[in-house]
Amino acid sequence: MTRSALLVTHTGRRRSTEHARTVARDLIAAGFTVRVVAEEAADLDLPGIEPVEGPKAAVGVEMVFALGGDGTLLRAAELARPAGTPLLGINLGKVGFLAEAEITDLDRVVAAVVARRYTVDERLTLDVTAERDGVRLAESWALNEISVEKGAREKMLEVMVDVDGRPLSRYGCDGVVCATPTGSTAYAFSAGGPVVWPDVEAMLLVPISAHALFSRPLVAAPTSTITITVDPHAPGAVLTCDGRRVFDLPPASRVTVHRGALPVRVVRLRPRPFTDRLVAKFALPVEGWRHNAG
């Protein structure tokens, strides 16, 4: 039976295109059928690849390869998640927290996939709906985070937050972030939220620049439902999912967030403690100042 893979990259960057060609050639040489997102196929200009398009691009493939930064991986996740296809991130960006491998690992990565030397983890996602007066405004999902933020830079956003159907707090703020453990090192972290190990099942609630006595980040159960209601007299807001899908929210909009029905399946090539990944990506000073003393 022919094995197949989907390749997603940022062909607008020459370096990304060159590395994607290398991976595609190695997979084809190993007997794989290699699919490529149609709008990227011409830039790769490689014989033997199969251009595909639409939301079902990853259906039936063994793995989705994402070569780039976290933005590319999040784009690839949009294709991998509905198909239930494992996603392998190869970092070509700066931090690349979502990636499993670095660009220096290309040969080893392809060899491991060909030999089926990998495992697959499931990452919790978030589903979100927005409505106003019973009218559905938006429906989406996120691997990292969902944010409700002010639409007018010069004005404060007024929101009411409920958890599991009970009122929690009213905030005057720039916005509110609901994040997964996977997303705890992204926007939620920048807003002052905690880092949560990815194998912990939880939902994070992080107010952004809140004018309130109680404005600490919160960690809720994965079974919780978080509701964010935009004040009827507040200016409009914006709902953003993973920084990729954006929806306008008029005053009195109600946003409901809960655990996603579908996880994202992430490839792991070797056992590696999350602590090591955290230290490497954030360059944490584990040695201390004495280590560098003369």
Kinemage of the C-alpha trace (Angstrom):
@kinemage 1
@onewidth
@group {chain A} dominant
@subgroup {mainchain}
@vectorlist {calphas} color= white
{ca met a 1} P 0.000 0.000 0.000
{ca thr a 2} L 1.362 3.419 -0.975
{ca arg a 3} L 2.129 5.730 1.916
{ca ser a 4} L 1.356 9.422 1.628
{ca ala a 5} L 2.025 12.737 3.351
{ca leu a 6} L 0.850 16.334 3.062
{ca leu a 7} L 3.480 19.078 3.031
{ca val a 8} L 2.607 22.579 4.277
{ca thr a 9} L 5.176 25.381 4.248
{ca his a 10} L 5.665 29.108 3.673
{ca thr a 11} L 6.747 29.188 0.021
{ca gly a 12} L 6.984 32.965 0.121
{ca arg a 13} L 10.299 32.463 1.888
{ca arg a 14} L 13.102 31.029 -0.218
{ca arg a 15} L 14.695 29.162 2.691
{ca ser a 16} L 11.413 27.450 3.559
{ca thr a 17} L 10.876 26.433 -0.063
{ca glu a 18} L 14.333 24.879 -0.345
{ca his a 19} L 13.880 22.829 2.823
{ca ala a 20} L 10.408 21.741 1.736
{ca arg a 21} L 11.872 20.478 -1.555
{ca thr a 22} L 14.443 18.451 0.402
{ca val a 23} L 11.761 16.804 2.534
{ca ala a 24} L 9.542 16.142 -0.491
{ca arg a 25} L 12.397 14.561 -2.461
{ca asp a 26} L 13.370 12.307 0.457
{ca leu a 27} L 9.777 11.171 0.998
{ca ile a 28} L 9.231 10.482 -2.695
{ca ala a 29} L 12.492 8.510 -2.798
{ca ala a 30} L 11.173 6.438 0.116
{ca gly a 31} L 8.024 5.568 -1.830
{ca phe a 32} L 5.643 8.198 -0.443
{ca thr a 33} L 3.037 10.064 -2.418
{ca val a 34} L 3.542 13.713 -1.458
{ca arg a 35} L 0.617 16.102 -1.497
{ca val a 36} L 1.196 19.857 -1.489
{ca val a 37} L -1.311 22.649 -0.956
{ca ala a 38} L -2.227 23.768 -4.486
{ca glu a 39} L -1.167 27.407 -4.147
{ca glu a 40} L 2.296 26.278 -2.969
{ca ala a 41} L 2.872 23.594 -5.621
{ca ala a 42} L 4.099 25.974 -8.348
{ca asp a 43} L 6.687 27.524 -6.023
{ca leu a 44} L 8.043 24.108 -5.055
{ca asp a 45} L 8.303 23.196 -8.751
{ca leu a 46} L 9.080 19.562 -8.047
{ca pro a 47} L 8.089 16.574 -10.218
{ca gly a 48} L 6.077 13.869 -8.478
{ca ile a 49} L 4.131 16.060 -6.064
{ca glu a 50} L 0.325 16.040 -6.010
{ca pro a 51} L -1.388 19.458 -5.669
{ca val a 52} L -4.475 19.387 -3.410
{ca glu a 53} L -6.853 22.030 -2.139
{ca gly a 54} L -9.810 22.427 0.152
{ca pro a 55} L -10.477 21.394 3.748
{ca lys a 56} L -10.084 17.676 2.938
{ca ala a 57} L -6.474 17.991 1.738
{ca ala a 58} L -5.192 15.828 4.625
{ca val a 59} L -7.817 13.088 4.431
{ca gly a 60} L -6.199 9.677 3.985
{ca val a 61} L -2.563 10.720 4.442
{ca glu a 62} L -0.297 9.239 7.090
{ca met a 63} L 1.103 12.562 8.286
{ca val a 64} L 1.013 16.317 7.746
{ca phe a 65} L 4.450 17.976 7.672
{ca ala a 66} L 4.516 21.662 8.649
{ca leu a 67} L 7.776 23.440 7.790
{ca gly a 68} L 7.982 26.954 9.196
{ca gly a 69} L 7.192 28.817 12.380
{ca asp a 70} L 4.220 28.421 14.694
{ca gly a 71} L 2.022 30.286 12.192
{ca thr a 72} L 2.665 27.636 9.537
{ca leu a 73} L 1.986 24.857 12.031
{ca leu a 74} L -1.320 26.461 13.056
{ca arg a 75} L -2.282 26.689 9.377
{ca ala a 76} L -1.401 23.022 8.901
{ca ala a 77} L -3.430 22.141 12.003
{ca glu a 78} L -6.542 23.488 10.254
{ca leu a 79} L -6.109 20.700 7.691
{ca ala a 80} L -4.881 17.949 10.020
{ca arg a 81} L -7.491 18.310 12.780
{ca pro a 82} L -10.711 17.453 10.880
{ca ala a 83} L -8.983 14.504 9.191
{ca gly a 84} L -7.547 13.190 12.476
{ca thr a 85} L -4.123 13.131 10.790
{ca pro a 86} L -0.946 13.394 12.930
{ca leu a 87} L 0.898 16.699 12.549
{ca leu a 88} L 4.695 17.010 12.555
{ca gly a 89} L 6.176 20.482 12.953
{ca ile a 90} L 9.694 21.291 11.733
{ca asn a 91} L 10.811 24.680 13.003
{ca leu a 92} L 12.137 27.162 10.457
{ca gly a 93} L 11.176 30.178 12.556
{ca lys a 94} L 12.585 31.756 15.705
{ca val a 95} L 10.967 30.083 18.715
{ca gly a 96} L 8.793 27.374 17.193
{ca phe a 97} L 7.269 26.130 20.433
{ca leu a 98} L 4.816 23.890 18.609
{ca ala a 99} L 7.461 22.211 16.454
{ca glu a 100} L 8.917 18.804 17.247
{ca ala a 101} L 12.134 19.150 15.237
{ca glu a 102} L 14.607 21.801 14.098
{ca ile a 103} L 15.888 22.412 10.594
{ca thr a 104} L 19.173 20.651 11.422
{ca asp a 105} L 17.179 17.440 11.969
{ca leu a 106} L 15.700 17.074 8.472
{ca asp a 107} L 17.442 13.823 7.520
{ca arg a 108} L 16.734 12.230 10.897
{ca val a 109} L 13.091 13.354 10.803
{ca val a 110} L 12.362 11.807 7.420
{ca ala a 111} L 14.210 8.607 8.324
{ca ala a 112} L 12.185 8.282 11.544
{ca val a 113} L 8.891 8.784 9.711
{ca val a 114} L 9.811 6.301 6.986
{ca ala a 115} L 10.718 3.726 9.672
{ca arg a 116} L 7.552 4.600 11.669
{ca arg a 117} L 9.664 5.488 14.694
{ca tyr a 118} L 7.308 8.018 16.231
{ca thr a 119} L 4.430 8.340 18.644
{ca val a 120} L 1.369 10.585 18.580
{ca asp a 121} L 0.028 12.822 21.372
{ca glu a 122} L -3.414 14.384 21.457
{ca arg a 123} L -3.603 18.096 22.265
{ca leu a 124} L -6.699 19.636 23.781
{ca thr a 125} L -8.424 22.262 21.621
{ca leu a 126} L -11.152 24.848 22.215
{ca asp a 127} L -14.456 25.250 20.397
{ca val a 128} L -16.102 28.675 20.392
{ca thr a 129} L -19.426 30.133 19.345
{ca ala a 130} L -20.583 33.760 19.356
{ca glu a 131} L -24.171 34.919 19.253
{ca arg a 132} L -26.315 37.977 19.841
{ca asp a 133} L -30.052 37.904 20.542
{ca gly a 134} L -30.183 34.273 19.456
{ca val a 135} L -28.436 34.942 16.132
{ca arg a 136} L -25.222 32.985 15.503
{ca leu a 137} L -22.349 35.357 14.651
{ca ala a 138} L -19.415 32.963 14.534
{ca glu a 139} L -18.349 29.373 15.134
{ca ser a 140} L -14.708 28.291 15.200
{ca trp a 141} L -11.975 26.552 17.196
{ca ala a 142} L -8.391 27.025 18.398
{ca leu a 143} L -5.325 24.985 19.276
{ca asn a 144} L -3.578 27.838 21.127
{ca glu a 145} L -6.094 30.437 22.225
{ca ile a 146} L -9.304 32.332 21.677
{ca ser a 147} L -9.319 36.036 22.522
{ca val a 148} L -12.042 38.644 22.840
{ca glu a 149} L -10.447 42.080 22.500
{ca lys a 150} L -11.525 45.669 22.120
{ca gly a 151} L -12.237 46.779 18.584
{ca ala a 152} L -11.377 50.444 19.186
{ca arg a 153} L -7.827 51.106 20.332
{ca glu a 154} L -8.703 54.253 22.259
{ca lys a 155} L -11.570 52.704 24.255
{ca met a 156} L -11.781 50.173 27.072
{ca leu a 157} L -13.720 46.941 26.631
{ca glu a 158} L -16.354 46.050 29.243
{ca val a 159} L -17.037 42.313 29.568
{ca met a 160} L -18.753 39.960 31.978
{ca val a 161} L -17.186 36.524 32.463
{ca asp a 162} L -19.163 33.482 33.629
{ca val a 163} L -17.751 30.028 34.361
{ca asp a 164} L -20.050 26.996 34.281
{ca gly a 165} L -23.107 29.206 34.184
{ca arg a 166} L -22.174 31.250 37.245
{ca pro a 167} L -20.971 34.879 37.202
{ca leu a 168} L -17.246 35.242 37.929
{ca ser a 169} L -16.279 38.874 37.393
{ca arg a 170} L -16.870 41.972 35.325
{ca tyr a 171} L -13.765 43.448 33.713
{ca gly a 172} L -12.854 46.773 32.186
{ca cys a 173} L -9.929 45.614 30.060
{ca asp a 174} L -8.210 45.400 26.709
{ca gly a 175} L -9.563 41.868 26.351
{ca val a 176} L -9.707 38.314 27.668
{ca val a 177} L -7.715 35.277 26.478
{ca cys a 178} L -8.964 31.698 26.804
{ca ala a 179} L -6.063 29.328 26.163
{ca thr a 180} L -5.172 25.656 26.106
{ca pro a 181} L -2.088 24.219 27.813
{ca thr a 182} L -0.489 24.116 24.348
{ca gly a 183} L -1.206 27.829 23.972
{ca ser a 184} L -0.031 28.721 27.477
{ca thr a 185} L 3.401 29.648 26.084
{ca ala a 186} L 1.923 31.928 23.399
{ca tyr a 187} L -0.413 34.931 23.737
{ca ala a 188} L -1.616 33.901 27.211
{ca phe a 189} L 1.976 33.886 28.465
{ca ser a 190} L 2.576 37.376 27.050
{ca ala a 191} L -0.549 38.557 28.885
{ca gly a 192} L 0.811 37.246 32.210
{ca gly a 193} L -0.649 33.751 32.252
{ca pro a 194} L 1.080 30.648 33.665
{ca val a 195} L 2.957 28.031 31.663
{ca val a 196} L 0.982 24.775 31.784
{ca trp a 197} L 2.523 21.428 30.857
{ca pro a 198} L 0.850 20.178 27.631
{ca asp a 199} L -0.239 16.848 29.137
{ca val a 200} L -2.330 18.706 31.734
{ca glu a 201} L -5.967 18.985 30.682
{ca ala a 202} L -7.199 22.459 31.588
{ca met a 203} L -8.494 25.768 30.244
{ca leu a 204} L -6.812 29.095 31.012
{ca leu a 205} L -8.557 32.433 31.462
{ca val a 206} L -6.243 35.457 31.276
{ca pro a 207} L -7.561 39.063 31.420
{ca ile a 208} L -5.534 41.567 29.377
{ca ser a 209} L -4.652 44.842 31.107
{ca ala a 210} L -7.732 44.608 33.321
{ca his a 211} L -8.777 47.523 35.532
{ca ala a 212} L -10.064 45.336 38.362
{ca leu a 213} L -9.008 44.319 41.858
{ca phe a 214} L -9.301 40.670 40.850
{ca ser a 215} L -7.480 40.277 37.557
{ca arg a 216} L -5.312 37.207 38.090
{ca pro a 217} L -5.105 34.430 35.494
{ca leu a 218} L -7.286 31.419 36.280
{ca val a 219} L -7.013 27.722 35.428
{ca ala a 220} L -10.354 25.945 34.998
{ca ala a 221} L -11.302 22.310 34.498
{ca pro a 222} L -11.321 20.937 30.940
{ca thr a 223} L -15.034 20.262 31.399
{ca ser a 224} L -15.768 23.922 32.182
{ca thr a 225} L -17.642 26.346 29.961
{ca ile a 226} L -16.443 29.955 29.869
{ca thr a 227} L -18.811 32.666 28.681
{ca ile a 228} L -17.681 36.208 27.813
{ca thr a 229} L -20.419 38.777 27.310
{ca val a 230} L -19.631 42.154 25.749
{ca asp a 231} L -21.416 44.936 27.620
{ca pro a 232} L -24.417 46.303 25.639
{ca his a 233} L -23.101 49.850 26.066
{ca ala a 234} L -19.488 49.016 25.217
{ca pro a 235} L -17.968 49.575 21.767
{ca gly a 236} L -17.708 46.532 19.530
{ca ala a 237} L -15.113 43.825 20.089
{ca val a 238} L -13.150 41.321 18.025
{ca leu a 239} L -13.066 37.541 18.416
{ca thr a 240} L -9.773 35.959 17.269
{ca cys a 241} L -8.914 32.253 17.083
{ca asp a 242} L -5.204 31.354 16.988
{ca gly a 243} L -4.538 34.755 15.447
{ca arg a 244} L -5.873 33.388 12.151
{ca arg a 245} L -9.679 33.512 12.189
{ca val a 246} L -11.182 36.891 13.103
{ca phe a 247} L -14.825 37.852 13.681
{ca asp a 248} L -16.428 41.180 14.600
{ca leu a 249} L -18.516 41.242 17.775
{ca pro a 250} L -21.162 43.962 18.189
{ca pro a 251} L -22.163 45.154 21.689
{ca ala a 252} L -24.123 42.578 23.734
{ca ser a 253} L -22.421 39.660 21.929
{ca arg a 254} L -22.043 36.473 23.937
{ca val a 255} L -18.998 34.236 23.367
{ca thr a 256} L -19.040 30.657 24.674
{ca val a 257} L -15.846 28.605 24.950
{ca his a 258} L -15.535 24.943 25.876
{ca arg a 259} L -13.327 21.945 25.207
{ca gly a 260} L -13.006 21.157 21.520
{ca ala a 261} L -14.779 18.122 20.124
{ca leu a 262} L -11.667 17.211 18.110
{ca pro a 263} L -8.077 17.261 19.397
{ca val a 264} L -5.010 18.014 17.304
{ca arg a 265} L -2.805 14.917 17.031
{ca val a 266} L 0.870 15.914 17.330
{ca val a 267} L 3.821 13.718 16.310
{ca arg a 268} L 6.588 13.024 18.811
{ca leu a 269} L 9.858 11.618 17.452
{ca arg a 270} L 11.493 10.913 20.795
{ca pro a 271} L 10.699 11.203 24.487
{ca arg a 272} L 11.686 14.657 25.714
{ca pro a 273} L 10.617 16.268 28.998
{ca phe a 274} L 8.647 19.479 28.518
{ca thr a 275} L 11.027 21.096 31.017
{ca asp a 276} L 13.886 20.686 28.549
{ca arg a 277} L 11.812 22.200 25.742
{ca leu a 278} L 10.871 25.151 27.967
{ca val a 279} L 14.481 25.805 28.945
{ca ala a 280} L 15.697 25.571 25.341
{ca lys a 281} L 12.995 27.739 23.769
{ca phe a 282} L 13.080 30.479 26.419
{ca ala a 283} L 16.862 30.223 27.030
{ca leu a 284} L 16.246 29.905 30.767
{ca pro a 285} L 19.358 30.452 32.949
{ca val a 286} L 19.644 26.996 34.497
{ca glu a 287} L 23.401 27.354 35.039
{ca gly a 288} L 23.249 30.586 37.019
{ca trp a 289} L 25.675 33.497 36.989
{ca arg a 290} L 28.435 31.584 38.805
{ca his a 291} L 28.732 29.169 35.866
{ca asn a 292} L 29.995 32.032 33.665
{ca ala a 293} L 32.367 33.488 36.228
{ca gly a 294} L 36.028 33.683 35.234
